[in-house]
Structure formats: C-alpha cells, structure tokens
Amino acid sequence: MKNIEKNNEEKILDATLRVIESHTISGTRISLIAKEADMLQSNVLYYYKTKEEILVAMQKRILDIFPKLREELRDNTEDTLESALEVFSKNEENLLKNFPEYNHAEMDFWVQSRTDEDTRVRFAESYDLWRQEIREVLEKYVPDLPENLKKILPAQYVSMLEGFTIQYLIDEKNMDMTEYFAMSRELILNTVKPYMK
C-alpha cells in the first residue's frame, strides 16, 4: 500500500511540475493537476489537502534534486579544485539542457518567496547548503584561503551560476553555456591562486 501511495504522490508531483511549466504557480489549480495526473480531484486531495501542500512538496522535491545530482557528479570527478568547482556548473548545465522545467519552477518559486515566508526560508536553506558545499571545496583545496574569501567566493559562485540560469532561460540563443561556466570557474581559480600551495 505504501508503494501505491508513494507512486500516486510522485504522479501528482510530476503532474504539478508540468502544470507549473505551462501555467506558472499562480495559474496552477488542483483541477489542472488532477487532469494532468489523470486522477480524480478527490484523489489528489486525499494525498494533498490544499494547493499549498502540493506546492510545498513540489518545492522540496526541486530543491532536494539539485544536491543529489551534484553528489552523483562528484563521484566521477578528478581530485582537483577545478574539477570540484566544475561539478556545480555541470549540474546547472545538466538541468538546463535536460530538465529546464525544474529551473522554470525554481524561478517561479523564487518569485513566490517574496510574499511567502516559508518558501523564502526553504530557498535560504537551499542556498546556504549550496554555499556550504562550495566553501568545503575551497577549504579542502585552498586551506590557507582567508576567512572573508571563504565566505564571499561561494556566494559569488552561486550568483554566477544562478545569474546564468536566469539569462539562459530568457535568452538561450545569446548565451554560450560552456564559455560562461569556464570563465566563472576561472574567475574563482584566479582569485584563490595566490593562496594555493
């Protein structure tokens, strides 16, 4: 029974992602989710009592996917600073090329975070995790890096990656992903170079 419930919850969340992709969060309705999931609306409401509950589960799913994908990439990289930094850009590249709907939904949730404190808090936690992962990379490969750079460089790298994502989603034809991500890594590497042994 648990597997059926899990499968139905996944089916609802998959449908929710498609509805958000075509209607945005503000246009998402439980009736649209039910139709997209090929379920009765009452069945959707059995698993999630409100649209807000579905959206919270959807946001958590999206925010949970990013670190899992980075971990998979990390397992197959060389033991160098450049390769470790590349994990983050390869993750963004993979999502943008293969799962753009996740980034579209992420941007939509980001807009929602302006007026929904819980959504904002979940984003803050996600960004904090991302910055912490980058900081750990920097501490591993550049142990003598000054504290202020250990703090600011992860935030800067996240901003470069997210900034590219926003631009790419709006104007893909004018954005060179490979060149941009290589330059972003190079900027970080050049900044830490004086502190490397």
C-alpha atoms as an extended CHARMM CRD file, in Angstrom:
* protein
*
       197  EXT
         1         1  MET       CA              0.0000000000        0.0000000000        0.0000000000  PROA      1               0.0000000000
         2         2  LYS       CA              2.8700000000        2.3660000000        0.8110000000  PROA      2               0.0000000000
         3         3  ASN       CA              4.2890000000        1.8710000000       -2.7100000000  PROA      3               0.0000000000
         4         4  ILE       CA              0.9560000000        2.7600000000       -4.2860000000  PROA      4               0.0000000000
         5         5  GLU       CA              0.7120000000        5.8700000000       -2.1260000000  PROA      5               0.0000000000
         6         6  LYS       CA              4.3010000000        6.8500000000       -2.9860000000  PROA      6               0.0000000000
         7         7  ASN       CA              3.6370000000        6.2540000000       -6.6880000000  PROA      7               0.0000000000
         8         8  ASN       CA              0.4850000000        8.3740000000       -6.5570000000  PROA      8               0.0000000000
         9         9  GLU       CA              2.3070000000       11.1560000000       -4.7090000000  PROA      9               0.0000000000
        10        10  GLU       CA              5.0570000000       11.0680000000       -7.3610000000  PROA      10              0.0000000000
        11        11  LYS       CA              2.4380000000       11.0420000000      -10.1080000000  PROA      11              0.0000000000
        12        12  ILE       CA              0.8120000000       14.1200000000       -8.5690000000  PROA      12              0.0000000000
        13        13  LEU       CA              4.1440000000       15.9220000000       -8.2320000000  PROA      13              0.0000000000
        14        14  ASP       CA              5.1220000000       15.0320000000      -11.8150000000  PROA      14              0.0000000000
        15        15  ALA       CA              1.7850000000       16.4390000000      -12.9810000000  PROA      15              0.0000000000
        16        16  THR       CA              2.2760000000       19.5210000000      -10.8030000000  PROA      16              0.0000000000
        17        17  LEU       CA              5.6320000000       20.2110000000      -12.4400000000  PROA      17              0.0000000000
        18        18  ARG       CA              4.0470000000       20.0150000000      -15.8940000000  PROA      18              0.0000000000
        19        19  VAL       CA              1.1880000000       22.3080000000      -14.8230000000  PROA      19              0.0000000000
        20        20  ILE       CA              3.6240000000       24.8400000000      -13.3380000000  PROA      20              0.0000000000
        21        21  GLU       CA              5.6040000000       24.6750000000      -16.5940000000  PROA      21              0.0000000000
        22        22  SER       CA              2.5340000000       25.5110000000      -18.6650000000  PROA      22              0.0000000000
        23        23  HSD       CA              0.5320000000       27.7320000000      -16.2680000000  PROA      23              0.0000000000
        24        24  THR       CA              3.0580000000       29.0780000000      -13.6750000000  PROA      24              0.0000000000
        25        25  ILE       CA              2.4300000000       28.7110000000       -9.9680000000  PROA      25              0.0000000000
        26        26  SER       CA             -0.2200000000       31.4140000000       -9.8520000000  PROA      26              0.0000000000
        27        27  GLY       CA             -2.1430000000       29.6620000000      -12.6380000000  PROA      27              0.0000000000
        28        28  THR       CA             -1.8350000000       26.2190000000      -11.0810000000  PROA      28              0.0000000000
        29        29  ARG       CA             -5.1040000000       24.7310000000       -9.8900000000  PROA      29              0.0000000000
        30        30  ILE       CA             -5.8060000000       21.3910000000       -8.2570000000  PROA      30              0.0000000000
        31        31  SER       CA             -8.2430000000       20.6270000000      -11.0680000000  PROA      31              0.0000000000
        32        32  LEU       CA             -5.4310000000       21.1100000000      -13.6250000000  PROA      32              0.0000000000
        33        33  ILE       CA             -3.1000000000       18.8920000000      -11.5960000000  PROA      33              0.0000000000
        34        34  ALA       CA             -5.7650000000       16.1810000000      -11.3470000000  PROA      34              0.0000000000
        35        35  LYS       CA             -6.4070000000       16.3230000000      -15.0950000000  PROA      35              0.0000000000
        36        36  GLU       CA             -2.6800000000       16.2010000000      -15.8890000000  PROA      36              0.0000000000
        37        37  ALA       CA             -2.2030000000       13.2680000000      -13.4670000000  PROA      37              0.0000000000
        38        38  ASP       CA             -5.2410000000       11.5190000000      -14.9460000000  PROA      38              0.0000000000
        39        39  MET       CA             -6.7640000000       11.3040000000      -11.4790000000  PROA      39              0.0000000000
        40        40  LEU       CA             -9.9470000000       12.4830000000       -9.8740000000  PROA      40              0.0000000000
        41        41  GLN       CA             -9.5780000000       15.7500000000       -7.9800000000  PROA      41              0.0000000000
        42        42  SER       CA            -10.7570000000       13.9680000000       -4.8240000000  PROA      42              0.0000000000
        43        43  ASN       CA             -7.8600000000       11.5070000000       -5.1900000000  PROA      43              0.0000000000
        44        44  VAL       CA             -5.3580000000       14.3610000000       -5.4230000000  PROA      44              0.0000000000
        45        45  LEU       CA             -6.9220000000       15.8990000000       -2.3130000000  PROA      45              0.0000000000
        46        46  TYR       CA             -6.5340000000       12.5830000000       -0.4840000000  PROA      46              0.0000000000
        47        47  TYR       CA             -2.7440000000       12.9690000000       -0.7080000000  PROA      47              0.0000000000
        48        48  TYR       CA             -2.5270000000       16.7520000000       -0.5080000000  PROA      48              0.0000000000
        49        49  LYS       CA             -5.2800000000       18.6940000000        1.2290000000  PROA      49              0.0000000000
        50        50  THR       CA             -4.5350000000       22.0290000000       -0.4550000000  PROA      50              0.0000000000
        51        51  LYS       CA             -2.7120000000       23.5220000000       -3.4170000000  PROA      51              0.0000000000
        52        52  GLU       CA             -0.2410000000       24.9470000000       -0.8910000000  PROA      52              0.0000000000
        53        53  GLU       CA              0.6120000000       21.4470000000        0.3770000000  PROA      53              0.0000000000
        54        54  ILE       CA              1.2650000000       20.2970000000       -3.1880000000  PROA      54              0.0000000000
        55        55  LEU       CA              3.4310000000       23.3410000000       -3.8880000000  PROA      55              0.0000000000
        56        56  VAL       CA              5.4370000000       22.8440000000       -0.6860000000  PROA      56              0.0000000000
        57        57  ALA       CA              6.0760000000       19.2100000000       -1.6590000000  PROA      57              0.0000000000
        58        58  MET       CA              6.9770000000       20.2990000000       -5.1900000000  PROA      58              0.0000000000
        59        59  GLN       CA              9.4200000000       22.9610000000       -3.9840000000  PROA      59              0.0000000000
        60        60  LYS       CA             11.0560000000       20.4880000000       -1.5950000000  PROA      60              0.0000000000
        61        61  ARG       CA             11.3810000000       17.9700000000       -4.4070000000  PROA      61              0.0000000000
        62        62  ILE       CA             13.0190000000       20.5350000000       -6.6900000000  PROA      62              0.0000000000
        63        63  LEU       CA             15.3790000000       21.8230000000       -4.0150000000  PROA      63              0.0000000000
        64        64  ASP       CA             16.3000000000       18.2520000000       -2.9840000000  PROA      64              0.0000000000
        65        65  ILE       CA             17.1380000000       17.2120000000       -6.5380000000  PROA      65              0.0000000000
        66        66  PHE       CA             19.9520000000       19.7450000000       -7.0010000000  PROA      66              0.0000000000
        67        67  PRO       CA             22.3020000000       18.4540000000       -4.2500000000  PROA      67              0.0000000000
        68        68  LYS       CA             21.5920000000       14.8230000000       -5.2140000000  PROA      68              0.0000000000
        69        69  LEU       CA             22.6390000000       15.4970000000       -8.7900000000  PROA      69              0.0000000000
        70        70  ARG       CA             25.7810000000       17.2840000000       -7.5980000000  PROA      70              0.0000000000
        71        71  GLU       CA             26.6670000000       14.2730000000       -5.4380000000  PROA      71              0.0000000000
        72        72  GLU       CA             26.3370000000       11.9390000000       -8.4300000000  PROA      72              0.0000000000
        73        73  LEU       CA             28.6130000000       14.2030000000      -10.4790000000  PROA      73              0.0000000000
        74        74  ARG       CA             31.1040000000       14.4570000000       -7.6070000000  PROA      74              0.0000000000
        75        75  ASP       CA             31.5440000000       10.6760000000       -7.5860000000  PROA      75              0.0000000000
        76        76  ASN       CA             33.0190000000       10.8160000000      -11.1010000000  PROA      76              0.0000000000
        77        77  THR       CA             35.4580000000       13.7390000000      -10.8910000000  PROA      77              0.0000000000
        78        78  GLU       CA             39.1840000000       14.1370000000      -10.5470000000  PROA      78              0.0000000000
        79        79  ASP       CA             40.5470000000       15.2070000000       -7.1940000000  PROA      79              0.0000000000
        80        80  THR       CA             41.3250000000       18.8080000000       -8.1880000000  PROA      80              0.0000000000
        81        81  LEU       CA             39.8860000000       22.1840000000       -7.3030000000  PROA      81              0.0000000000
        82        82  GLU       CA             38.9160000000       22.8910000000      -10.8910000000  PROA      82              0.0000000000
        83        83  SER       CA             37.0870000000       19.5510000000      -11.2080000000  PROA      83              0.0000000000
        84        84  ALA       CA             35.3630000000       20.0690000000       -7.8690000000  PROA      84              0.0000000000
        85        85  LEU       CA             34.1450000000       23.5130000000       -8.9780000000  PROA      85              0.0000000000
        86        86  GLU       CA             33.1000000000       22.0890000000      -12.3190000000  PROA      86              0.0000000000
        87        87  VAL       CA             30.6400000000       19.7950000000      -10.5350000000  PROA      87              0.0000000000
        88        88  PHE       CA             28.4850000000       22.8340000000       -9.7660000000  PROA      88              0.0000000000
        89        89  SER       CA             28.4860000000       24.1670000000      -13.3200000000  PROA      89              0.0000000000
        90        90  LYS       CA             27.9480000000       20.6930000000      -14.8160000000  PROA      90              0.0000000000
        91        91  ASN       CA             24.9480000000       20.3140000000      -12.5210000000  PROA      91              0.0000000000
        92        92  GLU       CA             23.4760000000       23.5720000000      -13.8290000000  PROA      92              0.0000000000
        93        93  GLU       CA             24.2820000000       22.5830000000      -17.4150000000  PROA      93              0.0000000000
        94        94  ASN       CA             22.6050000000       19.1950000000      -16.9900000000  PROA      94              0.0000000000
        95        95  LEU       CA             19.4830000000       20.7630000000      -15.5050000000  PROA      95              0.0000000000
        96        96  LEU       CA             19.2700000000       23.4820000000      -18.1420000000  PROA      96              0.0000000000
        97        97  LYS       CA             19.7250000000       21.0990000000      -21.0570000000  PROA      97              0.0000000000
        98        98  ASN       CA             17.7700000000       18.0970000000      -19.8210000000  PROA      98              0.0000000000
        99        99  PHE       CA             15.3070000000       19.3670000000      -17.2000000000  PROA      99              0.0000000000
       100       100  PRO       CA             14.5420000000       23.0440000000      -17.8940000000  PROA      100             0.0000000000
       101       101  GLU       CA             11.1430000000       22.6530000000      -16.2380000000  PROA      101             0.0000000000
       102       102  TYR       CA             12.8980000000       22.3210000000      -12.8760000000  PROA      102             0.0000000000
       103       103  ASN       CA             14.6340000000       25.6600000000      -13.3650000000  PROA      103             0.0000000000
       104       104  HSD       CA             11.4130000000       27.2930000000      -14.5860000000  PROA      104             0.0000000000
       105       105  ALA       CA              9.6260000000       26.0540000000      -11.4820000000  PROA      105             0.0000000000
       106       106  GLU       CA             12.5310000000       27.1390000000       -9.2870000000  PROA      106             0.0000000000
       107       107  MET       CA             12.2870000000       30.6690000000      -10.7090000000  PROA      107             0.0000000000
       108       108  ASP       CA              8.5420000000       30.6720000000      -10.1540000000  PROA      108             0.0000000000
       109       109  PHE       CA              9.0200000000       29.6030000000       -6.5350000000  PROA      109             0.0000000000
       110       110  TRP       CA             11.6810000000       32.2850000000       -6.1830000000  PROA      110             0.0000000000
       111       111  VAL       CA              9.0720000000       34.9050000000       -7.1530000000  PROA      111             0.0000000000
       112       112  GLN       CA              6.6440000000       33.3660000000       -4.6580000000  PROA      112             0.0000000000
       113       113  SER       CA              9.2530000000       33.7080000000       -1.9150000000  PROA      113             0.0000000000
       114       114  ARG       CA              8.7710000000       37.4800000000       -1.9760000000  PROA      114             0.0000000000
       115       115  THR       CA              5.3660000000       37.0470000000       -0.3310000000  PROA      115             0.0000000000
       116       116  ASP       CA              5.5690000000       33.6000000000        1.2650000000  PROA      116             0.0000000000
       117       117  GLU       CA              7.9530000000       33.3860000000        4.2190000000  PROA      117             0.0000000000
       118       118  ASP       CA              8.0350000000       29.5720000000        4.2910000000  PROA      118             0.0000000000
       119       119  THR       CA              9.0210000000       29.4630000000        0.6240000000  PROA      119             0.0000000000
       120       120  ARG       CA             11.7090000000       32.0860000000        1.2710000000  PROA      120             0.0000000000
       121       121  VAL       CA             13.0820000000       30.0860000000        4.2130000000  PROA      121             0.0000000000
       122       122  ARG       CA             13.2980000000       26.8950000000        2.1110000000  PROA      122             0.0000000000
       123       123  PHE       CA             15.2090000000       28.8350000000       -0.5460000000  PROA      123             0.0000000000
       124       124  ALA       CA             17.5260000000       30.3570000000        2.0430000000  PROA      124             0.0000000000
       125       125  GLU       CA             18.2950000000       26.8700000000        3.3750000000  PROA      125             0.0000000000
       126       126  SER       CA             18.9540000000       25.5880000000       -0.1450000000  PROA      126             0.0000000000
       127       127  TYR       CA             21.3100000000       28.4660000000       -0.9800000000  PROA      127             0.0000000000
       128       128  ASP       CA             23.0390000000       28.0110000000        2.3670000000  PROA      128             0.0000000000
       129       129  LEU       CA             23.6390000000       24.3260000000        1.5590000000  PROA      129             0.0000000000
       130       130  TRP       CA             24.9770000000       25.2570000000       -1.8750000000  PROA      130             0.0000000000
       131       131  ARG       CA             27.3460000000       27.8800000000       -0.4310000000  PROA      131             0.0000000000
       132       132  GLN       CA             28.4700000000       25.4390000000        2.2720000000  PROA      132             0.0000000000
       133       133  GLU       CA             29.3030000000       22.7720000000       -0.3310000000  PROA      133             0.0000000000
       134       134  ILE       CA             31.4070000000       25.2850000000       -2.2700000000  PROA      134             0.0000000000
       135       135  ARG       CA             33.0820000000       26.5010000000        0.9190000000  PROA      135             0.0000000000
       136       136  GLU       CA             34.0280000000       22.9000000000        1.7920000000  PROA      136             0.0000000000
       137       137  VAL       CA             35.5860000000       22.5200000000       -1.6590000000  PROA      137             0.0000000000
       138       138  LEU       CA             37.5910000000       25.7060000000       -1.1550000000  PROA      138             0.0000000000
       139       139  GLU       CA             38.6930000000       24.6500000000        2.3470000000  PROA      139             0.0000000000
       140       140  LYS       CA             39.8070000000       21.2620000000        1.0400000000  PROA      140             0.0000000000
       141       141  TYR       CA             41.9100000000       22.5740000000       -1.8310000000  PROA      141             0.0000000000
       142       142  VAL       CA             42.9020000000       26.0170000000       -0.5280000000  PROA      142             0.0000000000
       143       143  PRO       CA             43.2510000000       25.6400000000        3.2590000000  PROA      143             0.0000000000
       144       144  ASP       CA             45.0970000000       28.9690000000        3.5950000000  PROA      144             0.0000000000
       145       145  LEU       CA             42.3110000000       30.9510000000        1.9500000000  PROA      145             0.0000000000
       146       146  PRO       CA             41.3780000000       33.9420000000        4.1490000000  PROA      146             0.0000000000
       147       147  GLU       CA             38.0760000000       33.6790000000        6.0110000000  PROA      147             0.0000000000
       148       148  ASN       CA             36.4900000000       36.5780000000        4.1110000000  PROA      148             0.0000000000
       149       149  LEU       CA             37.1130000000       34.7880000000        0.7910000000  PROA      149             0.0000000000
       150       150  LYS       CA             35.7960000000       31.5030000000        2.1820000000  PROA      150             0.0000000000
       151       151  LYS       CA             32.5860000000       33.3650000000        2.8360000000  PROA      151             0.0000000000
       152       152  ILE       CA             32.2460000000       35.5880000000       -0.2390000000  PROA      152             0.0000000000
       153       153  LEU       CA             33.5180000000       33.2740000000       -3.0130000000  PROA      153             0.0000000000
       154       154  PRO       CA             30.8280000000       30.6130000000       -2.5150000000  PROA      154             0.0000000000
       155       155  ALA       CA             28.1410000000       33.3130000000       -2.6430000000  PROA      155             0.0000000000
       156       156  GLN       CA             29.7650000000       34.7850000000       -5.7330000000  PROA      156             0.0000000000
       157       157  TYR       CA             29.9230000000       31.4230000000       -7.4900000000  PROA      157             0.0000000000
       158       158  VAL       CA             26.2840000000       30.6770000000       -6.6920000000  PROA      158             0.0000000000
       159       159  SER       CA             25.3680000000       34.1100000000       -8.0590000000  PROA      159             0.0000000000
       160       160  MET       CA             27.2940000000       33.4540000000      -11.2630000000  PROA      160             0.0000000000
       161       161  LEU       CA             25.5700000000       30.1010000000      -11.7500000000  PROA      161             0.0000000000
       162       162  GLU       CA             22.0820000000       31.3470000000      -10.9040000000  PROA      162             0.0000000000
       163       163  GLY       CA             22.6050000000       34.5320000000      -12.9070000000  PROA      163             0.0000000000
       164       164  PHE       CA             23.4770000000       32.4650000000      -15.9520000000  PROA      164             0.0000000000
       165       165  THR       CA             20.4530000000       30.2300000000      -15.4030000000  PROA      165             0.0000000000
       166       166  ILE       CA             18.0970000000       33.2060000000      -15.4050000000  PROA      166             0.0000000000
       167       167  GLN       CA             19.6710000000       34.6820000000      -18.5300000000  PROA      167             0.0000000000
       168       168  TYR       CA             19.7210000000       31.3180000000      -20.3120000000  PROA      168             0.0000000000
       169       169  LEU       CA             16.0620000000       30.6310000000      -19.5760000000  PROA      169             0.0000000000
       170       170  ILE       CA             15.1700000000       34.0490000000      -21.0370000000  PROA      170             0.0000000000
       171       171  ASP       CA             17.6360000000       34.2730000000      -23.9370000000  PROA      171             0.0000000000
       172       172  GLU       CA             19.1810000000       30.8770000000      -24.6610000000  PROA      172             0.0000000000
       173       173  LYS       CA             20.3850000000       31.7210000000      -28.1720000000  PROA      173             0.0000000000
       174       174  ASN       CA             22.6480000000       34.5080000000      -26.9170000000  PROA      174             0.0000000000
       175       175  MET       CA             24.2160000000       32.5900000000      -24.0560000000  PROA      175             0.0000000000
       176       176  ASP       CA             27.2500000000       30.3360000000      -24.5030000000  PROA      176             0.0000000000
       177       177  MET       CA             26.9740000000       27.9380000000      -21.5890000000  PROA      177             0.0000000000
       178       178  THR       CA             30.3810000000       26.2930000000      -21.9730000000  PROA      178             0.0000000000
       179       179  GLU       CA             32.2600000000       29.5700000000      -22.2350000000  PROA      179             0.0000000000
       180       180  TYR       CA             30.3240000000       31.2190000000      -19.4060000000  PROA      180             0.0000000000
       181       181  PHE       CA             30.8340000000       28.3630000000      -16.9440000000  PROA      181             0.0000000000
       182       182  ALA       CA             34.5250000000       28.0340000000      -17.8460000000  PROA      182             0.0000000000
       183       183  MET       CA             35.0040000000       31.7750000000      -17.2680000000  PROA      183             0.0000000000
       184       184  SER       CA             33.1310000000       31.5790000000      -13.9400000000  PROA      184             0.0000000000
       185       185  ARG       CA             35.4360000000       28.8080000000      -12.7170000000  PROA      185             0.0000000000
       186       186  GLU       CA             38.4570000000       30.7010000000      -13.9940000000  PROA      186             0.0000000000
       187       187  LEU       CA             37.4720000000       33.8010000000      -12.0220000000  PROA      187             0.0000000000
       188       188  ILE       CA             37.2630000000       31.7490000000       -8.8200000000  PROA      188             0.0000000000
       189       189  LEU       CA             40.5240000000       29.9160000000       -9.5830000000  PROA      189             0.0000000000
       190       190  ASN       CA             42.3730000000       33.1720000000      -10.2930000000  PROA      190             0.0000000000
       191       191  THR       CA             41.1120000000       34.6480000000       -7.0320000000  PROA      191             0.0000000000
       192       192  VAL       CA             42.3580000000       31.7300000000       -4.9300000000  PROA      192             0.0000000000
       193       193  LYS       CA             45.6050000000       31.1310000000       -6.8570000000  PROA      193             0.0000000000
       194       194  PRO       CA             47.7810000000       33.2900000000       -4.5440000000  PROA      194             0.0000000000
       195       195  TYR       CA             46.7270000000       31.1300000000       -1.5610000000  PROA      195             0.0000000000
       196       196  MET       CA             47.3680000000       27.7220000000       -3.1410000000  PROA      196             0.0000000000
       197       197  LYS       CA             50.4100000000       25.6880000000       -2.1310000000  PROA      197             0.0000000000
